[in-house]
Amino acid sequence: MLNLSTLQTYLTQLLSPTDTIHTALLLTPEGAIVSFACSSSQMMCLQRSKDEIWILAGLSAEVWAETRSEEGVEKGMGMAESEVSWSSRKLLGRIVVVPVDDASPELQDEREPLLLLAVNGGAEADWKTMCAKAKKLGAYLAPSVNKHRGAIEASPLNQTPAKSRTRSTTTSPGGVLR
């Protein structure tokens, strides 16, 4: 079973001042946060507020939904470079999002992962390092997460339409007129 304090430890191990990786999140494809870790040693990340973490989670879910199926070297992961100002600070930088799933790439194209792992670093963070660290932890966590897939998907709380659960009319930007 997954333990939140253990997850926190794993996420903290991804953080590195030398790689300028300062935040790691475990979240659902909808953007709900399961656990996160933030390095307080980075000048950019001096005790991020919960609002900043929620912004990163929402953006990470959106990055996953929009870029995961793009062709190229990093197919099956989401990547983006972003800058958002918050309370006179510049946030975000580079974001890498990977599925926590141990299925074959073909099967991953057919189903949503149960969880996503997002790694956030500064603008100077190395993409290859971020991808490698995220993939390694995602692959390590995948068997523990996926052994509960049947029970989670069968749960009445998880009855969603066949389309992607990432976007809905309530979470999409812009108003909905009825």
C-alpha positions in Angstrom: 0.0 0.0 0.0 1.2 3.5 -0.7 2.0 5.5 2.4 2.0 9.3 2.3 5.1 9.8 4.4 7.0 7.4 2.1 5.7 9.2 -1.0 6.9 12.4 0.5 10.3 10.9 1.0 10.5 9.7 -2.6 9.4 13.0 -4.0 12.0 14.8 -1.8 14.7 12.6 -3.3 14.0 14.0 -6.7 14.8 17.6 -5.6 18.3 18.8 -6.3 19.8 22.3 -6.0 22.5 21.3 -8.6 19.8 20.3 -11.2 17.6 23.3 -10.1 14.7 20.8 -9.7 12.7 22.4 -6.9 9.2 20.8 -6.8 7.8 17.3 -7.3 4.1 16.4 -7.3 2.1 13.2 -7.4 -1.3 14.0 -8.7 -4.3 12.6 -10.5 -4.9 13.3 -14.3 -7.6 15.7 -13.1 -5.1 17.8 -11.2 -5.9 16.6 -7.6 -2.8 16.6 -5.5 -1.9 13.3 -3.7 1.5 14.4 -2.3 4.2 17.0 -3.1 7.7 18.1 -2.0 9.3 21.5 -2.4 12.9 22.4 -1.8 13.3 25.4 0.5 16.9 25.7 -0.5 16.1 27.1 -3.9 15.7 30.9 -3.9 12.8 30.6 -6.3 11.0 28.2 -4.0 11.1 29.9 -0.6 8.3 28.0 1.0 5.8 27.8 -1.8 2.2 28.5 -0.8 -0.6 26.0 -1.2 -2.0 28.2 -4.0 1.3 28.0 -5.9 1.3 24.2 -5.6 -2.3 24.1 -6.8 -1.4 26.3 -9.8 1.4 23.9 -10.6 -0.9 20.8 -10.2 -3.5 22.3 -12.5 -0.9 23.3 -15.1 0.8 19.9 -14.8 -2.6 18.1 -15.5 -3.1 20.5 -18.5 0.4 19.9 -19.8 -0.2 16.1 -19.6 -3.5 16.4 -21.4 -2.2 18.6 -24.1 1.3 17.2 -24.9 1.4 13.5 -23.9 0.5 12.2 -27.4 2.8 14.4 -29.3 5.3 12.5 -31.5 9.0 12.7 -30.8 11.7 11.4 -28.5 9.6 11.9 -25.3 6.3 10.5 -26.5 4.1 9.5 -23.5 5.1 12.4 -21.3 4.2 16.0 -21.0 6.7 18.8 -21.2 6.3 22.5 -21.1 8.2 25.7 -20.3 6.2 28.3 -18.6 6.4 31.5 -16.6 3.7 32.7 -14.3 4.0 35.7 -12.0 2.6 35.3 -8.5 3.0 37.8 -5.8 5.8 39.6 -7.7 7.7 36.3 -8.1 8.3 34.4 -11.2 7.2 30.7 -10.9 7.3 27.5 -12.7 10.0 27.3 -15.4 10.2 23.8 -16.8 7.6 21.1 -16.1 7.9 17.4 -17.0 4.9 15.1 -16.4 5.0 11.3 -16.6 2.4 8.7 -16.0 2.8 6.4 -13.0 2.0 3.3 -15.1 4.0 0.1 -15.9 1.9 -0.9 -18.9 3.2 -1.1 -22.4 3.2 2.2 -24.4 0.4 0.8 -26.6 -1.8 0.2 -23.6 -0.9 3.5 -22.0 -2.2 5.2 -25.2 -5.6 3.5 -24.6 -6.1 4.2 -20.9 -5.6 7.1 -18.5 -3.0 6.5 -15.8 -4.2 6.5 -12.2 -1.5 9.0 -11.1 0.9 11.4 -12.7 4.3 12.5 -11.5 5.3 16.1 -12.2 8.8 17.5 -11.8 9.3 21.3 -11.9 12.6 23.0 -12.2 13.9 26.5 -13.1 14.4 27.7 -16.6 18.0 26.5 -16.6 17.0 22.9 -15.5 18.2 20.2 -17.8 15.3 18.5 -19.7 17.1 15.1 -19.9 17.8 15.1 -16.2 14.3 16.0 -15.3 12.9 13.3 -17.6 15.2 10.6 -16.4 14.4 11.3 -12.7 10.7 11.5 -13.3 10.6 8.3 -15.4 12.7 6.4 -12.8 10.5 7.3 -9.9 7.3 6.8 -12.0 8.5 3.3 -12.9 9.3 2.5 -9.3 5.9 3.6 -8.0 3.9 2.0 -10.9 3.6 -1.6 -9.6 2.3 -0.3 -6.2 -0.2 2.0 -7.8 -1.4 -0.4 -10.6 -2.1 -3.3 -8.3 -5.1 -1.3 -7.1 -6.3 -0.3 -10.6 -9.1 -2.9 -10.8 -10.6 -1.8 -7.5 -10.2 1.9 -8.2 -11.8 1.7 -11.7 -14.7 -0.5 -10.4 -15.5 2.0 -7.6 -18.8 3.8 -8.1 -16.9 7.1 -7.2 -14.9 6.6 -10.4 -17.7 6.3 -12.9 -16.7 8.8 -15.6 -17.5 8.9 -19.3 -15.2 7.2 -21.7 -13.6 10.4 -22.8 -10.6 11.9 -21.0 -11.3 12.8 -17.5 -8.8 15.7 -17.6 -11.2 18.3 -18.9 -14.8 19.1 -18.1 -17.1 22.1 -18.6 -16.6 23.0 -14.9 -12.8 23.1 -15.1 -12.3 24.4 -18.6 -11.4 28.1 -19.0 -14.2 30.3 -20.0 -17.8 30.4 -19.1 -20.4 27.8 -20.0 -23.7 29.3 -21.2 -26.8 27.2 -20.8 
